Amino acid sequence: MIKKNIALVNIGEPLPRGGNKPHRMMIWNEFLLKQGYNTRIITTDFEHQRKIWIKEKESDFIYLKSYVPYFKNISVRRLINHFLISVGLMCHFFRKGKEYDLIICSYPTVLLSFISSTYGKVYSIPVFIDVRDLWPDIFFKGKMTKLFIFPLILIKKITFNCSRLNIAISPGYEDWVKSSSPSSKTEIIPLTKNHVIEKQKFFDGVINFSFVGTLGDTYDLEMIFNLEKLLDQRRINFQINICGDGPKAKYIQNRINTKNIVFHGWLAETELQSVLDHTHFGLMFYNKSSPQGWPNKLFEFMSNGIPIINTLSGESYKLIKEKKLGYNISSEFDIDSVLGKILNDIESKQYFQIVRNNYDTFKRNFSNDSGNRKLLSLIKKHLS
């Protein structure tokens, strides 16, 4: 049997180098290689998370040249960066002709997904668009903004209409795709993670809270300091770990004036796992304007059996409430009352039931095995 060639297009994930944990595309790449497919990762020479050029490169990856770096997620330079990468992808595809049997492209970016889906349409190649974020809708802030990004809205609709399949990471994201392209075919494959060996949680006199993520505008980082004040007022022995890097890293470091908050910065996978192994509560502190789906850190905490303290509404709120995975906060004024419940749950041992709920919910619904099986069935269906 002739092996099928699959292109995996993504510029938003950190590559598995220098201790980085594998993310969705790399997980799929490894899985598909084991299933006997020929795969090709198509990425960029500029890392989005840390805003740095990638100097050491894997020989079997395609690195699209972006030429222009950017340092803010919302900026003209980032749009230029994406445009130049998209031109590179278009040139690559047309050089390859019909070499690829399937293309899987992460959305965003809008332009990379547009080029992938329209190229697939022209050459009759199946294209899966993997929808991870609500671009450009998340930038709606007034009539002028809508007018400025109207071309991207049009491109988004064409993209979803031209693709063979649109994959959503949650039911809410699927609804969003359908609102733009009612006739398009959609499936849901949530963000998934490798199964983590279950570890017994115990308290050694200190309650550990951890925030893990890119330190940017998506998060309400002030709530970390509000939590610290309330814990200090209750005279509780605690530690808050901040793990990550990003535009607000310096600001966070300058704000820390207590030994109870530890700034770890960016951590390699093994280092981060060590922090999570000792974490009792995971912090999901988002701004109200953030997309209200299932973020990656939800599964990070769930897979480690870590009860979650969450400010997101929508799907995350619903999942945490229904599966009893932790504590939802509607506003900064709820933190104190939620903190009281947390302390009561620790005292009454209810905490350990919440730990069990996280482990069980993750294994049943969000492990790599479940996501990979569904992806494989979809690939076989569309390549048969």
NORPE-V809488 format. One record per residue. N is the residue number from 1. RES is the residue in one small letter. PHI is phi in whole degrees, 0 to 359 (* if undefined). Layout:
n=N res=RES phi=PHI
n=N res=RES phi=PHI
This chain:
n=1 res=m phi=*
n=2 res=i phi=284
n=3 res=k phi=290
n=4 res=k phi=276
n=5 res=n phi=258
n=6 res=i phi=238
n=7 res=a phi=262
n=8 res=l phi=245
n=9 res=v phi=254
n=10 res=n phi=199
n=11 res=i phi=238
n=12 res=g phi=263
n=13 res=e phi=265
n=14 res=p phi=293
n=15 res=l phi=286
n=16 res=p phi=285
n=17 res=r phi=222
n=18 res=g phi=57
n=19 res=g phi=91
n=20 res=n phi=298
n=21 res=k phi=284
n=22 res=p phi=290
n=23 res=h phi=258
n=24 res=r phi=307
n=25 res=m phi=295
n=26 res=m phi=289
n=27 res=i phi=296
n=28 res=w phi=296
n=29 res=n phi=300
n=30 res=e phi=298
n=31 res=f phi=295
n=32 res=l phi=292
n=33 res=l phi=299
n=34 res=k phi=293
n=35 res=q phi=275
n=36 res=g phi=97
n=37 res=y phi=273
n=38 res=n phi=272
n=39 res=t phi=240
n=40 res=r phi=221
n=41 res=i phi=280
n=42 res=i phi=244
n=43 res=t phi=223
n=44 res=t phi=233
n=45 res=d phi=268
n=46 res=f phi=230
n=47 res=e phi=276
n=48 res=h phi=294
n=49 res=q phi=299
n=50 res=r phi=257
n=51 res=k phi=56
n=52 res=i phi=228
n=53 res=w phi=285
n=54 res=i phi=270
n=55 res=k phi=264
n=56 res=e phi=269
n=57 res=k phi=237
n=58 res=e phi=291
n=59 res=s phi=292
n=60 res=d phi=264
n=61 res=f phi=262
n=62 res=i phi=263
n=63 res=y phi=253
n=64 res=l phi=284
n=65 res=k phi=281
n=66 res=s phi=259
n=67 res=y phi=66
n=68 res=v phi=253
n=69 res=p phi=282
n=70 res=y phi=226
n=71 res=f phi=234
n=72 res=k phi=232
n=73 res=n phi=295
n=74 res=i phi=252
n=75 res=s phi=196
n=76 res=v phi=295
n=77 res=r phi=299
n=78 res=r phi=293
n=79 res=l phi=297
n=80 res=i phi=295
n=81 res=n phi=305
n=82 res=h phi=295
n=83 res=f phi=297
n=84 res=l phi=295
n=85 res=i phi=298
n=86 res=s phi=295
n=87 res=v phi=299
n=88 res=g phi=297
n=89 res=l phi=294
n=90 res=m phi=299
n=91 res=c phi=297
n=92 res=h phi=299
n=93 res=f phi=298
n=94 res=f phi=288
n=95 res=r phi=291
n=96 res=k phi=279
n=97 res=g phi=63
n=98 res=k phi=258
n=99 res=e phi=295
n=100 res=y phi=274
n=101 res=d phi=268
n=102 res=l phi=204
n=103 res=i phi=237
n=104 res=i phi=244
n=105 res=c phi=236
n=106 res=s phi=285
n=107 res=y phi=239
n=108 res=p phi=290
n=109 res=t phi=270
n=110 res=v phi=295
n=111 res=l phi=291
n=112 res=l phi=299
n=113 res=s phi=292
n=114 res=f phi=298
n=115 res=i phi=296
n=116 res=s phi=297
n=117 res=s phi=289
n=118 res=t phi=288
n=119 res=y phi=299
n=120 res=g phi=299
n=121 res=k phi=295
n=122 res=v phi=295
n=123 res=y phi=261
n=124 res=s phi=57
n=125 res=i phi=253
n=126 res=p phi=298
n=127 res=v phi=233
n=128 res=f phi=258
n=129 res=i phi=260
n=130 res=d phi=264
n=131 res=v phi=276
n=132 res=r phi=251
n=133 res=d phi=209
n=134 res=l phi=264
n=135 res=w phi=283
n=136 res=p phi=268
n=137 res=d phi=300
n=138 res=i phi=293
n=139 res=f phi=262
n=140 res=f phi=292
n=141 res=k phi=216
n=142 res=g phi=113
n=143 res=k phi=295
n=144 res=m phi=295
n=145 res=t phi=296
n=146 res=k phi=299
n=147 res=l phi=295
n=148 res=f phi=293
n=149 res=i phi=262
n=150 res=f phi=306
n=151 res=p phi=302
n=152 res=l phi=292
n=153 res=i phi=296
n=154 res=l phi=296
n=155 res=i phi=297
n=156 res=k phi=302
n=157 res=k phi=295
n=158 res=i phi=297
n=159 res=t phi=302
n=160 res=f phi=294
n=161 res=n phi=286
n=162 res=c phi=275
n=163 res=s phi=288
n=164 res=r phi=286
n=165 res=l phi=206
n=166 res=n phi=249
n=167 res=i phi=261
n=168 res=a phi=252
n=169 res=i phi=271
n=170 res=s phi=198
n=171 res=p phi=301
n=172 res=g phi=296
n=173 res=y phi=292
n=174 res=e phi=296
n=175 res=d phi=300
n=176 res=w phi=296
n=177 res=v phi=298
n=178 res=k phi=296
n=179 res=s phi=293
n=180 res=s phi=270
n=181 res=s phi=216
n=182 res=p phi=303
n=183 res=s phi=269
n=184 res=s phi=286
n=185 res=k phi=273
n=186 res=t phi=227
n=187 res=e phi=219
n=188 res=i phi=250
n=189 res=i phi=230
n=190 res=p phi=296
n=191 res=l phi=300
n=192 res=t phi=231
n=193 res=k phi=215
n=194 res=n phi=295
n=195 res=h phi=294
n=196 res=v phi=260
n=197 res=i phi=300
n=198 res=e phi=293
n=199 res=k phi=235
n=200 res=q phi=291
n=201 res=k phi=273
n=202 res=f phi=210
n=203 res=f phi=250
n=204 res=d phi=250
n=205 res=g phi=99
n=206 res=v phi=231
n=207 res=i phi=266
n=208 res=n phi=257
n=209 res=f phi=248
n=210 res=s phi=223
n=211 res=f phi=250
n=212 res=v phi=230
n=213 res=g phi=160
n=214 res=t phi=287
n=215 res=l phi=275
n=216 res=g phi=223
n=217 res=d phi=286
n=218 res=t phi=295
n=219 res=y phi=257
n=220 res=d phi=268
n=221 res=l phi=288
n=222 res=e phi=296
n=223 res=m phi=294
n=224 res=i phi=298
n=225 res=f phi=285
n=226 res=n phi=295
n=227 res=l phi=297
n=228 res=e phi=300
n=229 res=k phi=296
n=230 res=l phi=293
n=231 res=l phi=295
n=232 res=d phi=294
n=233 res=q phi=297
n=234 res=r phi=276
n=235 res=r phi=57
n=236 res=i phi=262
n=237 res=n phi=281
n=238 res=f phi=210
n=239 res=q phi=216
n=240 res=i phi=249
n=241 res=n phi=262
n=242 res=i phi=245
n=243 res=c phi=242
n=244 res=g phi=151
n=245 res=d phi=219
n=246 res=g phi=152
n=247 res=p phi=302
n=248 res=k phi=258
n=249 res=a phi=298
n=250 res=k phi=296
n=251 res=y phi=300
n=252 res=i phi=297
n=253 res=q phi=299
n=254 res=n phi=288
n=255 res=r phi=283
n=256 res=i phi=286
n=257 res=n phi=226
n=258 res=t phi=215
n=259 res=k phi=284
n=260 res=n phi=282
n=261 res=i phi=247
n=262 res=v phi=246
n=263 res=f phi=267
n=264 res=h phi=268
n=265 res=g phi=72
n=266 res=w phi=289
n=267 res=l phi=237
n=268 res=a phi=293
n=269 res=e phi=304
n=270 res=t phi=293
n=271 res=e phi=292
n=272 res=l phi=296
n=273 res=q phi=298
n=274 res=s phi=298
n=275 res=v phi=295
n=276 res=l phi=295
n=277 res=d phi=299
n=278 res=h phi=252
n=279 res=t phi=271
n=280 res=h phi=264
n=281 res=f phi=219
n=282 res=g phi=260
n=283 res=l phi=260
n=284 res=m phi=246
n=285 res=f phi=259
n=286 res=y phi=250
n=287 res=n phi=289
n=288 res=k phi=297
n=289 res=s phi=277
n=290 res=s phi=287
n=291 res=p phi=304
n=292 res=q phi=259
n=293 res=g phi=262
n=294 res=w phi=254
n=295 res=p phi=284
n=296 res=n phi=299
n=297 res=k phi=291
n=298 res=l phi=302
n=299 res=f phi=281
n=300 res=e phi=300
n=301 res=f phi=288
n=302 res=m phi=300
n=303 res=s phi=294
n=304 res=n phi=261
n=305 res=g phi=65
n=306 res=i phi=256
n=307 res=p phi=303
n=308 res=i phi=251
n=309 res=i phi=251
n=310 res=n phi=235
n=311 res=t phi=249
n=312 res=l phi=292
n=313 res=s phi=263
n=314 res=g phi=68
n=315 res=e phi=293
n=316 res=s phi=296
n=317 res=y phi=303
n=318 res=k phi=295
n=319 res=l phi=296
n=320 res=i phi=297
n=321 res=k phi=290
n=322 res=e phi=292
n=323 res=k phi=266
n=324 res=k phi=56
n=325 res=l phi=262
n=326 res=g phi=163
n=327 res=y phi=223
n=328 res=n phi=263
n=329 res=i phi=242
n=330 res=s phi=275
n=331 res=s phi=204
n=332 res=e phi=297
n=333 res=f phi=283
n=334 res=d phi=275
n=335 res=i phi=300
n=336 res=d phi=296
n=337 res=s phi=292
n=338 res=v phi=294
n=339 res=l phi=298
n=340 res=g phi=299
n=341 res=k phi=294
n=342 res=i phi=301
n=343 res=l phi=295
n=344 res=n phi=295
n=345 res=d phi=293
n=346 res=i phi=296
n=347 res=e phi=295
n=348 res=s phi=270
n=349 res=k phi=73
n=350 res=q phi=298
n=351 res=y phi=308
n=352 res=f phi=290
n=353 res=q phi=290
n=354 res=i phi=293
n=355 res=v phi=302
n=356 res=r phi=298
n=357 res=n phi=300
n=358 res=n phi=294
n=359 res=y phi=303
n=360 res=d phi=293
n=361 res=t phi=296
n=362 res=f phi=297
n=363 res=k phi=298
n=364 res=r phi=284
n=365 res=n phi=236
n=366 res=f phi=229
n=367 res=s phi=280
n=368 res=n phi=304
n=369 res=d phi=302
n=370 res=s phi=292
n=371 res=g phi=293
n=372 res=n phi=294
n=373 res=r phi=298
n=374 res=k phi=292
n=375 res=l phi=301
n=376 res=l phi=299
n=377 res=s phi=296
n=378 res=l phi=290
n=379 res=i phi=296
n=380 res=k phi=299
n=381 res=k phi=295
n=382 res=h phi=270
n=383 res=l phi=253
n=384 res=s phi=283
